[in-house]
């Protein structure tokens, strides 16, 4: 049976990383073979690129350079982790995938969306089966993200205006790809959000089995 590929998307501080972990833990407890990963990262080469793009001054890279770096990281991630796991019938859950690049690099500086899509088609050519968009008020999300006190805050340092722009972009993507996107209200308590996510994920697993 082919594997199932699930991604989590959302603005910084939306709670998507927490929900990805909770889903992975719940599905593992139910006996599923699960791989939890993240982007940028997930493979040795991609993790090296992660520090380049998430740390440092906000103006460290242009949007075009970021796009090339993220695409290189994603290709390595896809080759070395995602595709082999899916071929073995595993459930792969990733904290961000190509939709983040469509929004962050595709709209942050001018309009690079066409370039993003062209690179994706040429180098990646793979979409998740199911994408959870954890929706959150950008001001609340930014406050949460900055409160973590970590070093990977380059995109948070662009400020609230970018976060508002990114939220609108993600919601537009959800309308553009309704077959795989599920928009989840992330303002509710963690357990309520996790229960909805788990229910939808199990529906996807059930459909995968019926179509196998």
C-alpha positions as CSV (number, residue, x, y, z in Angstrom):
1,X,0.0,0.0,0.0
2,X,1.3,3.5,-0.9
3,X,2.1,5.8,2.0
4,X,0.2,8.9,3.1
5,X,1.8,12.3,2.9
6,X,0.5,14.9,5.3
7,X,1.7,18.5,5.7
8,X,1.0,21.2,8.2
9,X,1.1,24.9,7.2
10,X,0.5,28.2,8.8
11,X,2.0,31.5,9.9
12,X,4.7,31.6,12.6
13,X,3.3,30.9,16.0
14,X,0.1,29.3,14.7
15,X,0.7,26.0,16.6
16,X,1.2,23.9,13.5
17,X,4.4,22.3,14.9
18,X,2.7,21.2,18.1
19,X,-0.2,19.8,16.1
20,X,2.1,17.9,13.8
21,X,3.8,16.2,16.8
22,X,0.4,15.4,18.5
23,X,-0.9,13.8,15.3
24,X,2.3,11.8,14.8
25,X,2.1,10.6,18.4
26,X,-1.6,9.7,18.2
27,X,-1.2,7.7,15.0
28,X,1.9,5.9,16.3
29,X,-0.1,4.9,19.4
30,X,-2.8,3.5,17.0
31,X,-0.2,1.3,15.4
32,X,0.7,3.2,12.3
33,X,4.2,3.5,11.0
34,X,4.8,7.3,11.1
35,X,7.7,9.5,10.1
36,X,7.6,13.0,11.6
37,X,9.8,15.6,9.8
38,X,10.1,19.3,9.1
39,X,11.1,21.9,6.5
40,X,13.5,23.3,5.9
41,X,15.3,20.2,7.2
42,X,14.5,16.5,7.5
43,X,17.7,15.3,6.0
44,X,21.3,16.0,6.8
45,X,21.9,18.3,3.8
46,X,18.6,20.1,4.3
47,X,19.3,20.7,8.0
48,X,22.5,22.4,7.1
49,X,20.6,24.8,4.8
50,X,18.0,25.4,7.5
51,X,20.5,27.4,9.6
52,X,21.3,29.5,6.6
53,X,17.8,30.6,5.9
54,X,16.2,30.8,9.4
55,X,19.0,32.6,11.3
56,X,20.6,35.9,10.9
57,X,19.6,39.3,9.7
58,X,16.2,39.6,7.9
59,X,18.0,41.0,4.8
60,X,20.6,38.3,4.7
61,X,19.1,36.8,1.5
62,X,17.0,38.1,-1.3
63,X,13.7,36.3,-1.9
64,X,15.1,34.8,-5.1
65,X,18.1,33.4,-3.2
66,X,15.9,32.0,-0.5
67,X,13.8,30.3,-3.1
68,X,16.8,28.5,-4.5
69,X,18.0,27.5,-1.0
70,X,14.6,26.2,0.1
71,X,14.2,24.3,-3.1
72,X,17.6,22.6,-2.8
73,X,16.7,21.6,0.8
74,X,13.4,20.2,-0.2
75,X,14.8,18.2,-3.0
76,X,17.3,16.5,-0.7
77,X,14.5,16.0,1.9
78,X,12.3,14.4,-0.8
79,X,15.0,12.1,-2.1
80,X,16.5,10.9,1.1
81,X,13.5,10.7,3.5
82,X,10.0,11.4,2.1
83,X,9.9,9.3,-1.0
84,X,11.6,6.2,0.5
85,X,9.2,6.3,3.5
86,X,6.1,6.7,1.3
87,X,7.4,3.8,-0.9
88,X,7.4,1.6,2.3
89,X,3.8,2.5,3.0
90,X,4.5,4.8,5.9
91,X,2.6,7.9,7.0
92,X,4.9,11.0,6.5
93,X,3.9,14.1,8.5
94,X,5.9,17.2,7.7
95,X,5.9,20.6,9.5
96,X,5.8,22.7,6.3
97,X,6.4,21.8,2.7
98,X,6.1,23.6,-0.7
99,X,3.1,25.7,0.3
100,X,5.3,27.7,2.7
101,X,7.7,28.5,-0.2
102,X,4.7,29.5,-2.4
103,X,3.7,32.0,0.3
104,X,7.0,33.2,2.0
105,X,9.2,33.4,-1.0
106,X,6.5,33.6,-3.7
107,X,4.9,36.8,-2.3
108,X,7.4,38.3,0.2
109,X,9.3,40.4,-2.3
110,X,7.4,41.3,-5.4
111,X,5.7,38.4,-7.1
112,X,7.8,35.3,-7.5
113,X,4.9,32.9,-7.5
114,X,5.4,31.9,-11.1
115,X,9.1,31.2,-10.4
116,X,8.2,29.2,-7.3
117,X,5.7,27.0,-9.3
118,X,8.1,26.5,-12.2
119,X,10.9,25.4,-9.9
120,X,8.5,23.1,-8.0
121,X,7.3,21.4,-11.1
122,X,10.9,21.0,-12.4
123,X,12.7,19.9,-9.2
124,X,10.1,18.6,-6.7
125,X,6.9,17.5,-8.6
126,X,5.2,16.2,-5.5
127,X,2.3,17.5,-3.3
128,X,1.0,16.2,0.0
129,X,-2.1,14.1,0.0
130,X,-3.5,16.2,2.9
131,X,-2.6,19.7,4.1
132,X,-3.7,21.1,7.4
133,X,-3.7,24.9,7.5
134,X,-3.7,26.0,11.2
135,X,-5.2,29.4,11.0
136,X,-4.4,32.0,13.6
137,X,-4.6,35.8,14.0
138,X,-1.2,37.1,12.8
139,X,-0.7,39.4,15.8
140,X,-1.3,36.6,18.3
141,X,0.9,34.2,16.3
142,X,3.8,36.6,16.1
143,X,3.6,37.3,19.8
144,X,3.7,33.5,20.4
145,X,6.6,33.0,18.0
146,X,8.7,35.8,19.4
147,X,8.0,34.6,22.9
148,X,9.8,31.3,22.2
149,X,13.2,33.1,22.5
150,X,15.0,30.9,20.0
151,X,17.5,31.7,17.3
152,X,15.4,30.9,14.3
153,X,13.5,34.1,14.2
154,X,14.6,35.6,10.9
155,X,11.1,35.6,9.3
156,X,9.5,36.8,12.6
157,X,11.8,39.8,12.5
158,X,10.2,41.0,9.3
159,X,7.3,42.0,11.5
160,X,3.5,41.9,11.7
161,X,2.8,43.2,8.2
162,X,4.5,40.1,6.7
163,X,2.6,37.8,8.9
164,X,-0.8,39.4,7.9
165,X,0.3,39.0,4.2
166,X,1.3,35.4,4.8
167,X,-2.0,34.5,6.4
168,X,-4.0,35.9,3.5
169,X,-1.8,34.0,1.2
170,X,-2.3,30.7,2.9
171,X,-6.1,31.2,3.0
172,X,-6.0,31.9,-0.8
173,X,-4.0,28.7,-1.3
174,X,-6.6,26.7,0.6
175,X,-9.2,28.0,-1.8
176,X,-7.0,27.2,-4.7
177,X,-6.4,23.6,-3.6
178,X,-9.6,22.6,-1.8
179,X,-9.2,18.9,-2.4
180,X,-6.1,18.6,-0.1
181,X,-6.4,21.6,2.2
182,X,-8.3,21.6,5.5
183,X,-8.4,24.9,7.3
184,X,-8.4,24.5,11.1
185,X,-9.2,27.2,13.6
186,X,-6.0,27.4,15.7
187,X,-7.4,29.8,18.2
188,X,-9.1,27.0,20.2
189,X,-7.4,25.0,22.9
190,X,-4.7,22.6,21.8
191,X,-6.7,19.4,22.6
192,X,-9.8,20.5,20.6
193,X,-7.6,21.4,17.6
194,X,-5.8,18.0,17.9
195,X,-9.1,16.1,18.0
196,X,-10.3,17.7,14.8
197,X,-7.0,17.1,13.1
198,X,-6.9,13.4,14.1
199,X,-10.5,12.9,12.9
200,X,-9.7,14.3,9.5
201,X,-6.4,12.3,9.3
202,X,-8.1,9.1,10.0
203,X,-10.6,9.8,7.3
204,X,-7.7,10.1,4.9
205,X,-6.2,6.8,6.1
206,X,-9.5,5.1,5.6
207,X,-9.8,6.5,2.1
208,X,-6.3,5.4,1.3
209,X,-7.1,1.8,2.4
210,X,-10.3,1.7,0.4
211,X,-8.6,2.9,-2.7
212,X,-5.6,0.6,-2.4
